[in-house]
Amino acid sequence: MNLIERNPTLREMLATGRTVAGNGESIALSSFLDGTSAEALFRQVTSLRPAVVVEVGMANGISTLAILSALEANGAGRLISVDPNQSTQWRDSGRTAVKRAGLAHRHTVMEEPDYLALPRLLEAGTKVDLSYIDGWHTFDYALVDFWYLDKMTPKDGVVAFNDCGWPAVAKAIDFVLSHRRYAEFGVGLPKAYARPHGLRSLLSAIRHGRVGEYFLQRQDRYFRKLEAWEPAHDFYARF
C-alpha cells in the first residue's frame, strides 16, 4: 500500500489543495511537498525503519504525514518536528493534520527556532536515524541544521534536504560532501530542478567532479553517513 492509499487525510489535502487550521477553518495549502517527493520520503522511512526522525520545518504537514505514516506502518519510531511558526504563520495546520490522521501518538512538535531546539536535542543525547531538512533556506540556517543533525546521526543514518535547487541549499550540500563523509543515493526521484548558474559554483563543481550534478538536480536529495568523521582543526577545502 502506498502513502496516498494509506493516509486519507493526506490524500484529501493533495487532491483539494486545502487543509484545516487549528480553529477548524478550511485554508489553502501554501507550502508543501509534492506527492511524488512525499511518496519517496515515505518509502525511505519504511525501508530504513528509523527509531527517531527529525524534520526541520513542518508547515502544513505534508512531509510530517509522510514520515508518520511510514513509522505507523513500521509499528515503531517517533518523529520530532522543529517549527517555530507552527501556531502562528501555519495556524496549527500541520499539527491539526497529524491529529486528523490519528498519528499524534508518534509525534512531538518543538515550536522554537532550529538553533535552539537542535542543540537541546544534542545535549539530551538524541540519536537521529533520519533527518529531513526543510527549514529556513539561507545557507547559514541550512548549514546549522545539518551541523547539529550530523552530530546526532550515527553511521549509516540518512540526512535529506528539500529544495535542493535553491542556491543556498545547494551550497550547504557542497559543504556536506566536502567536509564530512556522506554519499548521495537515489530514491527514484526525477532530475528536474536546474541549479542556478554561476562561475564560482561551476568551478567548485569541476573541482569536486560533480559537473553532471551542477546543471540538473532533484528537489529532494538523500545522503547516507559513511562514517563519523570530522576534519582536523586546520582542515580547509573549497566548496
C-alpha positions as protocol buffer text, in pm:
chain_id: "A"
residue {
  index: 1
  type: MET
  ca { x: 0 y: 0 z: 0 }
}
residue {
  index: 2
  type: ASN
  ca { x: 146 y: 337 z: -98 }
}
residue {
  index: 3
  type: LEU
  ca { x: 133 y: 658 z: 104 }
}
residue {
  index: 4
  type: ILE
  ca { x: -172 y: 811 z: -63 }
}
residue {
  index: 5
  type: GLU
  ca { x: -372 y: 491 z: -14 }
}
residue {
  index: 6
  type: ARG
  ca { x: -264 y: 460 z: 347 }
}
residue {
  index: 7
  type: ASN
  ca { x: -339 y: 818 z: 457 }
}
residue {
  index: 8
  type: PRO
  ca { x: -683 y: 957 z: 362 }
}
residue {
  index: 9
  type: THR
  ca { x: -606 y: 1292 z: 529 }
}
residue {
  index: 10
  type: LEU
  ca { x: -302 y: 1343 z: 310 }
}
residue {
  index: 11
  type: ARG
  ca { x: -489 y: 1224 z: 2 }
}
residue {
  index: 12
  type: GLU
  ca { x: -760 y: 1482 z: 64 }
}
residue {
  index: 13
  type: MET
  ca { x: -508 y: 1762 z: 120 }
}
residue {
  index: 14
  type: LEU
  ca { x: -322 y: 1693 z: -204 }
}
residue {
  index: 15
  type: ALA
  ca { x: -642 y: 1643 z: -406 }
}
residue {
  index: 16
  type: THR
  ca { x: -813 y: 1963 z: -290 }
}
residue {
  index: 17
  type: GLY
  ca { x: -512 y: 2187 z: -227 }
}
residue {
  index: 18
  type: ARG
  ca { x: -665 y: 2274 z: 109 }
}
residue {
  index: 19
  type: THR
  ca { x: -620 y: 2181 z: 474 }
}
residue {
  index: 20
  type: VAL
  ca { x: -768 y: 2262 z: 814 }
}
residue {
  index: 21
  type: ALA
  ca { x: -636 y: 2522 z: 1058 }
}
residue {
  index: 22
  type: GLY
  ca { x: -632 y: 2470 z: 1432 }
}
residue {
  index: 23
  type: ASN
  ca { x: -962 y: 2659 z: 1469 }
}
residue {
  index: 24
  type: GLY
  ca { x: -1133 y: 2430 z: 1215 }
}
residue {
  index: 25
  type: GLU
  ca { x: -1127 y: 2675 z: 925 }
}
residue {
  index: 26
  type: SER
  ca { x: -1054 y: 2542 z: 578 }
}
residue {
  index: 27
  type: ILE
  ca { x: -742 y: 2711 z: 437 }
}
residue {
  index: 28
  type: ALA
  ca { x: -533 y: 2679 z: 121 }
}
residue {
  index: 29
  type: LEU
  ca { x: -212 y: 2477 z: 126 }
}
residue {
  index: 30
  type: SER
  ca { x: 61 y: 2736 z: 95 }
}
residue {
  index: 31
  type: SER
  ca { x: 385 y: 2543 z: 135 }
}
residue {
  index: 32
  type: PHE
  ca { x: 400 y: 2171 z: 87 }
}
residue {
  index: 33
  type: LEU
  ca { x: 586 y: 1874 z: -54 }
}
residue {
  index: 34
  type: ASP
  ca { x: 457 y: 1738 z: -385 }
}
residue {
  index: 35
  type: GLY
  ca { x: 306 y: 1391 z: -392 }
}
residue {
  index: 36
  type: THR
  ca { x: 600 y: 1226 z: -570 }
}
residue {
  index: 37
  type: SER
  ca { x: 852 y: 1355 z: -316 }
}
residue {
  index: 38
  type: ALA
  ca { x: 621 y: 1263 z: -28 }
}
residue {
  index: 39
  type: GLU
  ca { x: 598 y: 906 z: -160 }
}
residue {
  index: 40
  type: ALA
  ca { x: 979 y: 889 z: -184 }
}
residue {
  index: 41
  type: LEU
  ca { x: 1011 y: 1009 z: 176 }
}
residue {
  index: 42
  type: PHE
  ca { x: 753 y: 753 z: 287 }
}
residue {
  index: 43
  type: ARG
  ca { x: 946 y: 472 z: 112 }
}
residue {
  index: 44
  type: GLN
  ca { x: 1275 y: 573 z: 271 }
}
residue {
  index: 45
  type: VAL
  ca { x: 1133 y: 580 z: 623 }
}
residue {
  index: 46
  type: THR
  ca { x: 959 y: 247 z: 563 }
}
residue {
  index: 47
  type: SER
  ca { x: 1283 y: 94 z: 436 }
}
residue {
  index: 48
  type: LEU
  ca { x: 1521 y: 242 z: 693 }
}
residue {
  index: 49
  type: ARG
  ca { x: 1290 y: 169 z: 990 }
}
residue {
  index: 50
  type: PRO
  ca { x: 1428 y: 457 z: 1200 }
}
residue {
  index: 51
  type: ALA
  ca { x: 1369 y: 481 z: 1573 }
}
residue {
  index: 52
  type: VAL
  ca { x: 1390 y: 862 z: 1564 }
}
residue {
  index: 53
  type: VAL
  ca { x: 1328 y: 1102 z: 1276 }
}
residue {
  index: 54
  type: VAL
  ca { x: 1376 y: 1479 z: 1293 }
}
residue {
  index: 55
  type: GLU
  ca { x: 1232 y: 1722 z: 1042 }
}
residue {
  index: 56
  type: VAL
  ca { x: 1320 y: 2091 z: 1039 }
}
residue {
  index: 57
  type: GLY
  ca { x: 1019 y: 2275 z: 901 }
}
residue {
  index: 58
  type: MET
  ca { x: 667 y: 2138 z: 934 }
}
residue {
  index: 59
  type: ALA
  ca { x: 438 y: 2399 z: 771 }
}
residue {
  index: 60
  type: ASN
  ca { x: 110 y: 2239 z: 655 }
}
residue {
  index: 61
  type: GLY
  ca { x: 238 y: 1892 z: 746 }
}
residue {
  index: 62
  type: ILE
  ca { x: 272 y: 1702 z: 416 }
}
residue {
  index: 63
  type: SER
  ca { x: 623 y: 1575 z: 492 }
}
residue {
  index: 64
  type: THR
  ca { x: 513 y: 1519 z: 852 }
}
residue {
  index: 65
  type: LEU
  ca { x: 229 y: 1290 z: 743 }
}
residue {
  index: 66
  type: ALA
  ca { x: 458 y: 1103 z: 502 }
}
residue {
  index: 67
  type: ILE
  ca { x: 706 y: 1029 z: 780 }
}
residue {
  index: 68
  type: LEU
  ca { x: 446 y: 943 z: 1043 }
}
residue {
  index: 69
  type: SER
  ca { x: 254 y: 716 z: 804 }
}
residue {
  index: 70
  type: ALA
  ca { x: 573 y: 519 z: 742 }
}
residue {
  index: 71
  type: LEU
  ca { x: 653 y: 496 z: 1114 }
}
residue {
  index: 72
  type: GLU
  ca { x: 299 y: 372 z: 1179 }
}
residue {
  index: 73
  type: ALA
  ca { x: 335 y: 114 z: 901 }
}
residue {
  index: 74
  type: ASN
  ca { x: 661 y: 2 z: 1063 }
}
residue {
  index: 75
  type: GLY
  ca { x: 492 y: -23 z: 1401 }
}
residue {
  index: 76
  type: ALA
  ca { x: 771 y: 172 z: 1571 }
}
residue {
  index: 77
  type: GLY
  ca { x: 950 y: 506 z: 1579 }
}
residue {
  index: 78
  type: ARG
  ca { x: 880 y: 869 z: 1657 }
}
residue {
  index: 79
  type: LEU
  ca { x: 908 y: 1199 z: 1473 }
}
residue {
  index: 80
  type: ILE
  ca { x: 1027 y: 1529 z: 1618 }
}
residue {
  index: 81
  type: SER
  ca { x: 921 y: 1832 z: 1412 }
}
residue {
  index: 82
  type: VAL
  ca { x: 1101 y: 2163 z: 1466 }
}
residue {
  index: 83
  type: ASP
  ca { x: 889 y: 2458 z: 1355 }
}
residue {
  index: 84
  type: PRO
  ca { x: 889 y: 2794 z: 1537 }
}
residue {
  index: 85
  type: ASN
  ca { x: 590 y: 2920 z: 1338 }
}
residue {
  index: 86
  type: GLN
  ca { x: 350 y: 2626 z: 1356 }
}
residue {
  index: 87
  type: SER
  ca { x: 82 y: 2801 z: 1564 }
}
residue {
  index: 88
  type: THR
  ca { x: 136 y: 3145 z: 1407 }
}
residue {
  index: 89
  type: GLN
  ca { x: 222 y: 3151 z: 1037 }
}
residue {
  index: 90
  type: TRP
  ca { x: 88 y: 2800 z: 974 }
}
residue {
  index: 91
  type: ARG
  ca { x: -213 y: 2836 z: 1205 }
}
residue {
  index: 92
  type: ASP
  ca { x: -155 y: 2492 z: 1358 }
}
residue {
  index: 93
  type: SER
  ca { x: -248 y: 2331 z: 1027 }
}
residue {
  index: 94
  type: GLY
  ca { x: 38 y: 2078 z: 1041 }
}
residue {
  index: 95
  type: ARG
  ca { x: -40 y: 1975 z: 1397 }
}
residue {
  index: 96
  type: THR
  ca { x: -411 y: 1954 z: 1311 }
}
residue {
  index: 97
  type: ALA
  ca { x: -341 y: 1732 z: 1008 }
}
residue {
  index: 98
  type: VAL
  ca { x: -147 y: 1492 z: 1228 }
}
residue {
  index: 99
  type: LYS
  ca { x: -438 y: 1471 z: 1474 }
}
residue {
  index: 100
  type: ARG
  ca { x: -690 y: 1422 z: 1192 }
}
residue {
  index: 101
  type: ALA
  ca { x: -478 y: 1133 z: 1060 }
}
residue {
  index: 102
  type: GLY
  ca { x: -464 y: 969 z: 1404 }
}
residue {
  index: 103
  type: LEU
  ca { x: -84 y: 983 z: 1423 }
}
residue {
  index: 104
  type: ALA
  ca { x: -24 y: 1222 z: 1713 }
}
residue {
  index: 105
  type: HIS
  ca { x: 98 y: 938 z: 1938 }
}
residue {
  index: 106
  type: ARG
  ca { x: 422 y: 920 z: 1735 }
}
residue {
  index: 107
  type: HIS
  ca { x: 476 y: 1295 z: 1709 }
}
residue {
  index: 108
  type: THR
  ca { x: 642 y: 1575 z: 1906 }
}
residue {
  index: 109
  type: VAL
  ca { x: 648 y: 1939 z: 1796 }
}
residue {
  index: 110
  type: MET
  ca { x: 925 y: 2170 z: 1915 }
}
residue {
  index: 111
  type: GLU
  ca { x: 784 y: 2513 z: 1842 }
}
residue {
  index: 112
  type: GLU
  ca { x: 1108 y: 2706 z: 1866 }
}
residue {
  index: 113
  type: PRO
  ca { x: 1392 y: 2807 z: 1631 }
}
residue {
  index: 114
  type: ASP
  ca { x: 1614 y: 2531 z: 1499 }
}
residue {
  index: 115
  type: TYR
  ca { x: 1924 y: 2692 z: 1650 }
}
residue {
  index: 116
  type: LEU
  ca { x: 1769 y: 2646 z: 1997 }
}
residue {
  index: 117
  type: ALA
  ca { x: 1586 y: 2316 z: 1950 }
}
residue {
  index: 118
  type: LEU
  ca { x: 1863 y: 2115 z: 1784 }
}
residue {
  index: 119
  type: PRO
  ca { x: 2130 y: 2191 z: 2048 }
}
residue {
  index: 120
  type: ARG
  ca { x: 1884 y: 2081 z: 2317 }
}
residue {
  index: 121
  type: LEU
  ca { x: 1826 y: 1752 z: 2137 }
}
residue {
  index: 122
  type: LEU
  ca { x: 2200 y: 1704 z: 2106 }
}
residue {
  index: 123
  type: GLU
  ca { x: 2253 y: 1781 z: 2474 }
}
residue {
  index: 124
  type: ALA
  ca { x: 1986 y: 1526 z: 2564 }
}
residue {
  index: 125
  type: GLY
  ca { x: 2182 y: 1255 z: 2380 }
}
residue {
  index: 126
  type: THR
  ca { x: 1927 y: 1213 z: 2099 }
}
residue {
  index: 127
  type: LYS
  ca { x: 2029 y: 977 z: 1819 }
}
residue {
  index: 128
  type: VAL
  ca { x: 1864 y: 1057 z: 1485 }
}
residue {
  index: 129
  type: ASP
  ca { x: 1841 y: 784 z: 1221 }
}
residue {
  index: 130
  type: LEU
  ca { x: 1687 y: 1005 z: 952 }
}
residue {
  index: 131
  type: SER
  ca { x: 1666 y: 1384 z: 917 }
}
residue {
  index: 132
  type: TYR
  ca { x: 1466 y: 1590 z: 670 }
}
residue {
  index: 133
  type: ILE
  ca { x: 1589 y: 1949 z: 638 }
}
residue {
  index: 134
  type: ASP
  ca { x: 1325 y: 2187 z: 504 }
}
residue {
  index: 135
  type: GLY
  ca { x: 1358 y: 2495 z: 722 }
}
residue {
  index: 136
  type: TRP
  ca { x: 1479 y: 2847 z: 650 }
}
residue {
  index: 137
  type: HIS
  ca { x: 1652 y: 2824 z: 312 }
}
residue {
  index: 138
  type: THR
  ca { x: 1953 y: 3051 z: 360 }
}
residue {
  index: 139
  type: PHE
  ca { x: 2298 y: 2896 z: 360 }
}
residue {
  index: 140
  type: ASP
  ca { x: 2367 y: 2964 z: 726 }
}
residue {
  index: 141
  type: TYR
  ca { x: 2041 y: 2812 z: 851 }
}
residue {
  index: 142
  type: ALA
  ca { x: 2069 y: 2505 z: 625 }
}
residue {
  index: 143
  type: LEU
  ca { x: 2428 y: 2454 z: 736 }
}
residue {
  index: 144
  type: VAL
  ca { x: 2344 y: 2494 z: 1107 }
}
residue {
  index: 145
  type: ASP
  ca { x: 2063 y: 2241 z: 1068 }
}
residue {
  index: 146
  type: PHE
  ca { x: 2299 y: 1991 z: 907 }
}
residue {
  index: 147
  type: TRP
  ca { x: 2583 y: 2060 z: 1152 }
}
residue {
  index: 148
  type: TYR
  ca { x: 2376 y: 1976 z: 1457 }
}
residue {
  index: 149
  type: LEU
  ca { x: 2193 y: 1686 z: 1298 }
}
residue {
  index: 150
  type: ASP
  ca { x: 2521 y: 1534 z: 1180 }
}
residue {
  index: 151
  type: LYS
  ca { x: 2635 y: 1527 z: 1545 }
}
residue {
  index: 152
  type: MET
  ca { x: 2327 y: 1317 z: 1627 }
}
residue {
  index: 153
  type: THR
  ca { x: 2338 y: 1091 z: 1321 }
}
residue {
  index: 154
  type: PRO
  ca { x: 2508 y: 751 z: 1358 }
}
residue {
  index: 155
  type: LYS
  ca { x: 2695 y: 571 z: 1081 }
}
residue {
  index: 156
  type: ASP
  ca { x: 2452 y: 459 z: 808 }
}
residue {
  index: 157
  type: GLY
  ca { x: 2200 y: 724 z: 915 }
}
residue {
  index: 158
  type: VAL
  ca { x: 2041 y: 941 z: 646 }
}
residue {
  index: 159
  type: VAL
  ca { x: 2015 y: 1317 z: 603 }
}
residue {
  index: 160
  type: ALA
  ca { x: 1782 y: 1455 z: 333 }
}
residue {
  index: 161
  type: PHE
  ca { x: 1745 y: 1810 z: 202 }
}
residue {
  index: 162
  type: ASN
  ca { x: 1441 y: 1970 z: 38 }
}
residue {
  index: 163
  type: ASP
  ca { x: 1451 y: 2246 z: -226 }
}
residue {
  index: 164
  type: CYS
  ca { x: 1798 y: 2148 z: -341 }
}
residue {
  index: 165
  type: GLY
  ca { x: 1777 y: 2369 z: -647 }
}
residue {
  index: 166
  type: TRP
  ca { x: 1793 y: 2677 z: -425 }
}
residue {
  index: 167
  type: PRO
  ca { x: 2149 y: 2818 z: -442 }
}
residue {
  index: 168
  type: ALA
  ca { x: 2189 y: 2842 z: -63 }
}
residue {
  index: 169
  type: VAL
  ca { x: 2074 y: 2483 z: -5 }
}
residue {
  index: 170
  type: ALA
  ca { x: 2293 y: 2356 z: -288 }
}
residue {
  index: 171
  type: LYS
  ca { x: 2590 y: 2535 z: -129 }
}
residue {
  index: 172
  type: ALA
  ca { x: 2519 y: 2370 z: 208 }
}
residue {
  index: 173
  type: ILE
  ca { x: 2519 y: 2034 z: 30 }
}
residue {
  index: 174
  type: ASP
  ca { x: 2860 y: 2122 z: -118 }
}
residue {
  index: 175
  type: PHE
  ca { x: 2980 y: 2155 z: 242 }
}
residue {
  index: 176
  type: VAL
  ca { x: 2832 y: 1817 z: 334 }
}
residue {
  index: 177
  type: LEU
  ca { x: 3017 y: 1644 z: 52 }
}
residue {
  index: 178
  type: SER
  ca { x: 3350 y: 1822 z: 104 }
}
residue {
  index: 179
  type: HIS
  ca { x: 3368 y: 1842 z: 485 }
}
residue {
  index: 180
  type: ARG
  ca { x: 3201 y: 1521 z: 604 }
}
residue {
  index: 181
  type: ARG
  ca { x: 3180 y: 1160 z: 490 }
}
residue {
  index: 182
  type: TYR
  ca { x: 2842 y: 1124 z: 320 }
}
residue {
  index: 183
  type: ALA
  ca { x: 2739 y: 960 z: -7 }
}
residue {
  index: 184
  type: GLU
  ca { x: 2431 y: 1053 z: -207 }
}
residue {
  index: 185
  type: PHE
  ca { x: 2193 y: 778 z: -313 }
}
residue {
  index: 186
  type: GLY
  ca { x: 1893 y: 776 z: -542 }
}
residue {
  index: 187
  type: VAL
  ca { x: 1536 y: 740 z: -418 }
}
residue {
  index: 188
  type: GLY
  ca { x: 1359 y: 727 z: -754 }
}
residue {
  index: 189
  type: LEU
  ca { x: 1302 y: 1100 z: -797 }
}
residue {
  index: 190
  type: PRO
  ca { x: 1348 y: 1256 z: -1143 }
}
residue {
  index: 191
  type: LYS
  ca { x: 1609 y: 1521 z: -1202 }
}
residue {
  index: 192
  type: ALA
  ca { x: 1407 y: 1830 z: -1275 }
}
residue {
  index: 193
  type: TYR
  ca { x: 1545 y: 2125 z: -1082 }
}
residue {
  index: 194
  type: ALA
  ca { x: 1820 y: 2322 z: -1254 }
}
residue {
  index: 195
  type: ARG
  ca { x: 2080 y: 2477 z: -1028 }
}
residue {
  index: 196
  type: PRO
  ca { x: 2128 y: 2849 z: -1092 }
}
residue {
  index: 197
  type: HIS
  ca { x: 2445 y: 2914 z: -1289 }
}
residue {
  index: 198
  type: GLY
  ca { x: 2742 y: 3099 z: -1154 }
}
residue {
  index: 199
  type: LEU
  ca { x: 3110 y: 3081 z: -1241 }
}
residue {
  index: 200
  type: ARG
  ca { x: 3229 y: 3022 z: -884 }
}
residue {
  index: 201
  type: SER
  ca { x: 2977 y: 2741 z: -830 }
}
residue {
  index: 202
  type: LEU
  ca { x: 3066 y: 2583 z: -1163 }
}
residue {
  index: 203
  type: LEU
  ca { x: 3437 y: 2590 z: -1082 }
}
residue {
  index: 204
  type: SER
  ca { x: 3362 y: 2425 z: -748 }
}
residue {
  index: 205
  type: ALA
  ca { x: 3160 y: 2153 z: -923 }
}
residue {
  index: 206
  type: ILE
  ca { x: 3451 y: 2092 z: -1166 }
}
residue {
  index: 207
  type: ARG
  ca { x: 3697 y: 2076 z: -876 }
}
residue {
  index: 208
  type: HIS
  ca { x: 3488 y: 1814 z: -696 }
}
residue {
  index: 209
  type: GLY
  ca { x: 3399 y: 1614 z: -1007 }
}
residue {
  index: 210
  type: ARG
  ca { x: 3027 y: 1690 z: -988 }
}
residue {
  index: 211
  type: VAL
  ca { x: 2965 y: 1878 z: -1314 }
}
residue {
  index: 212
  type: GLY
  ca { x: 2676 y: 1649 z: -1405 }
}
residue {
  index: 213
  type: GLU
  ca { x: 2500 y: 1733 z: -1080 }
}
residue {
  index: 214
  type: TYR
  ca { x: 2555 y: 2104 z: -1131 }
}
residue {
  index: 215
  type: PHE
  ca { x: 2320 y: 2154 z: -1422 }
}
residue {
  index: 216
  type: LEU
  ca { x: 2028 y: 1935 z: -1320 }
}
residue {
  index: 217
  type: GLN
  ca { x: 1935 y: 1830 z: -968 }
}
residue {
  index: 218
  type: ARG
  ca { x: 1648 y: 1680 z: -776 }
}
residue {
  index: 219
  type: GLN
  ca { x: 1424 y: 1880 z: -547 }
}
residue {
  index: 220
  type: ASP
  ca { x: 1496 y: 1631 z: -267 }
}
residue {
  index: 221
  type: ARG
  ca { x: 1840 y: 1473 z: -223 }
}
residue {
  index: 222
  type: TYR
  ca { x: 1932 y: 1198 z: 21 }
}
residue {
  index: 223
  type: PHE
  ca { x: 2271 y: 1128 z: 179 }
}
residue {
  index: 224
  type: ARG
  ca { x: 2391 y: 830 z: 384 }
}
residue {
  index: 225
  type: LYS
  ca { x: 2655 y: 882 z: 651 }
}
residue {
  index: 226
  type: LEU
  ca { x: 2957 y: 665 z: 576 }
}
residue {
  index: 227
  type: GLU
  ca { x: 3149 y: 732 z: 897 }
}
residue {
  index: 228
  type: ALA
  ca { x: 3156 y: 964 z: 1197 }
}
residue {
  index: 229
  type: TRP
  ca { x: 3444 y: 1173 z: 1064 }
}
residue {
  index: 230
  type: GLU
  ca { x: 3538 y: 1534 z: 1124 }
}
residue {
  index: 231
  type: PRO
  ca { x: 3836 y: 1715 z: 971 }
}
residue {
  index: 232
  type: ALA
  ca { x: 4146 y: 1818 z: 1163 }
}
residue {
  index: 233
  type: HIS
  ca { x: 4147 y: 2161 z: 1327 }
}
residue {
  index: 234
  type: ASP
  ca { x: 4343 y: 2313 z: 1038 }
}
residue {
  index: 235
  type: PHE
  ca { x: 4150 y: 2144 z: 755 }
}
residue {
  index: 236
  type: TYR
  ca { x: 4026 y: 2361 z: 469 }
}
residue {
  index: 237
  type: ALA
  ca { x: 3863 y: 2269 z: 141 }
}
residue {
  index: 238
  type: ARG
  ca { x: 3692 y: 2493 z: -106 }
}
residue {
  index: 239
  type: PHE
  ca { x: 3332 y: 2406 z: -165 }
}
